[in-house]
Amino acid sequence: MPTTTSATRQRGRALLVLLAFLTGTLLTLAPAPSAHAALPDTWGYGYREPSDPVPAPLHDSLTSAGATGQVLAASANTYKILFPGAGAPQGVVHVTAVSAPSAAPSWCEPDLWFQTGADEEAVVSCWVVSGTTVSPYPTGFSATFTSATFAGTPTNDYAYLESNGAAGTVTQFDSAGATISVSHVATGQWQVKVPGVGVSGTALAGSVDVTGFGSTGSPARCKLAKWANASLTQVFTVVCFTGAGAPVDTKWNLTYQLKRDLKGQITPYYGYLWQTTAPPAQTNFNSVLGYGVNSAAPISSVSYQIKYPALGPGVTFSTAQASAFGPGPEFCRFGEPTGPPPWNNFSGTLLVASVDCFKGTGSPVLTDFFTSFSSN
């Protein structure tokens, strides 16, 4: 049986929430972003169960200020969330839906995020598709916000960008201090070049997460379609689709990590893997055991189960994201086959209950994806 339950993992969070509210007026703004190499020091994460009341704390949540994230309000399929003390003038948000595998094929996306005083707020909306019909859908989700705000000397590589939906970026960060370039190739397709990160030669190393977001009432999904390494320049092809699966020009966020977690940190327990045919060796990393030990195994026509050996002790205050890979409109979310939580400590192994994937029409499919687990 898992050694940590959802109830156990909630203990202590009430105190953190109280402290966050009591000290909120004392938190100060983070320094302005450096133009040179830096490492993210401002972040927040947490997940919402589909049945959670509103308002309520996010589960397993933590921010760089030591506070707990919250769902402040909800309206149908839209949720306003708060990361106390994590306010920053720029950064990126990634969101993955959380639901039972038998539930409707859903996804979630950030509509917007912004600094408000010392805090970061975000608005998340969730959707479901059946054939070509797209509808609002209230469900759970996992959300992560990261911002690089001060200069440092990176020991491993990290980069992110927010696309403006055309041939440019709203904000970007490259730990090598280089400039990320984006070119618009066709409707719903972009080529991204991230210089100075990765490994020498042409080998692929690290992990990638892509999250799309459409305009209000017009949901979109985005993903990575291709990946190449050209002499320490990562070349990514990003594709985006409407909720019904047609190519569309929209905004999206992309994060690249190499021997860092999705927040850009080096913590005791984190890992990532690329579920694909013959994945490159350095795209499967475990902070305790090194390369090649994490695994993804199909457990149904819609689901993979993910195992991160030795990372189970990091389950408290942890987060995960998943992002489909390939040229088509397939998408993925986290499932809870036996109920909450979506990931747990099983005899020392961090067990992600299921990654559920669907065709653009919503029918089940076992497709390729990236997934990443982080803890503090």
N, C-alpha and C positions, 0 to 999 in steps of 0.2 A: 504493500500500500504506500502511497505517497507519504513522505514524512512531514510535509507542510500543507495545511489546509487553508482555504480562503479565509476562514474565521480567524485562524492563528495569525495569518499574515496581516489582518486588519488591526491586530492589537498594537497599540503604540501610535497608530496613525492619528487617532483622535487628539493625542497630545501634540503631535506635530501641527495639526490644523489649528489648534488653539494657539500655539506659539506663533504660527504664521500670522494670525489675525492680531495677536497682541503686539508683535514686533513689526508689523507691516509699515507703520509710519516711520520706523527707524531705518529701514532699508534705503540704501543710496543707489543712485544710478551707476551702472558700470561705465568704465572709461570708453571713450570713442574708439572705433575700430582702427587698427593700425594698417598702414598701406603695405607693410612688409609681412613676412612670415609670422603667423600667429597660431595659437591653438585655442579651440573653443573653451571658454570658462563659464559661459552662461547657457543654461539648458533647463529643461523640465520635461517630465514624461509621466505617463500613467494610463490606465485603461478603465473603460466603463463596461460593466455587465449590461446585457440587454434589458434586464429586469430592474436595474437600479432606479431608485427614486431620484427626483430632482427638486432641490439641489442636493448634492452629495459629494463626498470626497472621491477622487479617482483612486482606484485600487493600485497597490504597489507603487504609489506615486512618490516622486522626490523631485526637488528643484535644486539648482546650484546654490540657492540660499538656505537649503536645509528644510524647506517647507513642503507641504503637500498640495498637489494640484486638485482642482475642484471643478465639477460641472455646476455652473451657476444658474443656468436656465435652459429650458428646452421648449421648442415649439414644433410639434409634429416630428419631422425628421432632422431638425436643426438643433445644435447644442452649442452653448457658449461656455467655454472652458477658461480657467484661470491658472497660470503658473506664478505663484507669489514669489517676488524677488528675482524673477528671471527676465525682467524687462530689458530689451535691447533694441537699438534702432534698425537692426537688420538681422537676418537669419532665415532659416527654412523650417518648414513643418512637414512631417510625414505622418500619414494616417493609414491604418489597416482596420477593416471591419472585424468584429468579433461576434460570432453567432453559432448556434447549433448547426452541424452539418446538414440536418434535415430541413432547416429553415430555408426561406427563399434566398436565391443567389444575390447577395448584397455586396456593396462596396461603400466606402466612405471617403470623403475628400475634404481638405480645408477650403473654406470659402474666402477667408481672410485671417490675418493675424497682425497684431499691432502692440506697441508698447503703450502702457498707461501707467505713468509714474514709474515706480520701481518694478511693476509687474508686467507680464506678457499675457495678453488675451488672444484667444483664437475662436473662430466660429467654424464648426464642423457640420457637414450635412451628409446624410446617408441615403442610399438609393437601392432599388431592386429592378431587375430587368426580366421580362418574360417575352421571348421572341423579339419584337421591335417595340414593345410597350415598356416604358420606363416610368417608375412611380416612386414617390417619397416613401422611405421605409425607416421606422425607428428601430435601431439596433445598438449593439455595443461597438466599441472601437478602441484601438490602441493609438495614442498620439505621442509624438516626440517633437520638441522644439530645440534647436541648437543655434547658437550665435558665437562667432569668433570675435573677441573684443579686446585682446591685448597681445602685444608682441611676445614671441617666445622662440625657442630653438627646437623644432620638431625632431623627434627621433624616428618617427614613422610618418606615413603620408596620410593626408586627409584633405578633402575638398568638397565644396558644395556650391550650388548655384540655384537661383530662382530665375526661370526663363520669363521673358516678357511676352511670350507667345509668337514672337517674330524672330528676327536675327539679332537678338540682344539679350541682355540680362537685367533684372531689377537689382539684384545683389549677387555677389560671388565671393568665394574665398578659396585660396589655393595655398597649402602649407609650404610650397616651394617659393611663394612670393610672386608667382607668374600670373599672367592674365588668361583667363578661360575665354575661349571663343566659341560662338554659336553661329551656325549657318542654317538657314531655312531651305530645305531640299525640295519639299513638295508639301501639299496639304497634309497636315498632321505628321510631318516628318522633319527631323532636325539632325544635324551632325554637330557633336560637341567635342572640342579638343581641350584636354586638361594637361598642360605642360608640367614637367618636372616631378611627376609622381609615378609610382609603380616600381617595377624592377627593370634592370637592364635587359636589352634584347627584345624579343617579341612575346615572351611568356606573359600570361594573364595572372595577376595576383591581386587579392583583396576582394571586396564585395561592393555592390552597387544597389542603391534604392532609388526608385523613381515614383513620385506621387503627382498625379495631375489634379487640376482644379479648374472647373468651368465657371462661367458667369452665373449669377443668381438664377436659379430655376433651369439652368442648362448644364446638367452634370456632364463630366468627362472622365475618362480613364486614360492613364499614360503608363508606359513601360519601356524597358530597354529592349531593342530589337537586335542590335549587333554590338560587339565589343572587340577592339583591337588595341594592341600596345605597340606604338611606333617610336622606339628609342626614347623611353621614359615620357612619352606623351600618350595619355589614355584617349582613345578615339571611340566615342559612344554614338550610336544611332538611337534616338528616342522617337517613339511613335505614340500618337494620341488618337482617341476615338470618342465619339459621342456615346451616351449611355446605350444607344441602340446598335453601336458597333461600326459606325461610319467614320472615316478619317476626318479629323477636325483640327483646326489651329486653335490652341488654347495655351494657358500657362501651365507650368509644371516645375517641380523641384527635383533635383538630383543630388545625391550624396555619394561620394566615393570614400571608402575606408580601407586602410592597409595596416594590419596589426594594431588597430585602434577600434574602439567600439563605435556604434553609430552616432554617438554624441561627440566623437573625437577624443575620448578619454582612454587612458590605459588603466583599467581597473582589474582587480584580481579575477573576476569571472565574466568573460564575454566570449562570443564566438560567432562565426558566420559560415554559410555554405551556399554553393550554387548547385541546385538540383537540375542537372542536364545530362545529356549523353556524354560520357567521358569528360567530366569536368576537370579543368586544369588543377594540378595538385595544390597550388598556392591560393585557390579560391575556397578552401575548406580549412578553417583555422580555429583553434581552441586555445584560449589563453593559458590553460593549465598544462595541456598535453601536446600542444603544437599542431602540426599540419596533419590532415587526413583522417582524423578520428571521429568527426561528427558524421551523422548519417541521416538519410531520408528514405523511408520505406513506405510503399503504398499500402493502405489499410482498407481501401474501398475504391469504388469507381470515381470518387471525387476527392479523396483525402490521402495525404501523406502524413506520417508521424515522424517528428524530428527528435533526434537524441544528441545531446551535448554531454559526453562523458565528463565527469568530475566537476561540472559547473552547477550541480544541484544546490550546493551551499549558498550560491548567489541568488537564490530565488526571491528572497525578501528585498524589496525595493529594486525591481527589475522591469524590463520592458522588451518588446520584440516588434519587428516589422517584417512584412513579406511583400514581395513585388514580383509579378509575373514577368517572364522573359519570352521573347519571340516576336515575329512580325505581325501577328494577328491580334484581334481584340480580346483575347482571353484575359481573365483576371483572377486574383486569389484573395483569400481572407483567412483568418484564424477560426477554427472550429472548436467546439466544446462537446465531444461525443458523450461524455458522462456528466456533464454539468461543469460549473466553474471550479477552478480557474482554468484559463487557456494553456498555461504552462505551470509545471510543478517539479518539486524535488522528488525523484523516484530512486531511492537507495543511492544517492550521490550523483545520479545522472539528471541533468536538466531535461525534462521531457515536455516538448511542445505537443499537445494532444493531437492537433491536426492542422494542416494547411489545406484548405479546400479550394479547388480551382474550377472555373467554369468557362464555357465558350461565351462569345459575345452575346449569344441569344439566351444565356442562362442555363443551358444544359451542362451536366457534369463532364469534366475532362481532366485527365491527368497530364498537366502541362508543366513546362519548365518554370522555375522561379528562383529568386534569391531570397534568403531569409537571414536575419541577424538578431542576436540576443545580447542584451547589455544589462549590467547590474552595477550597484554601488555598495 
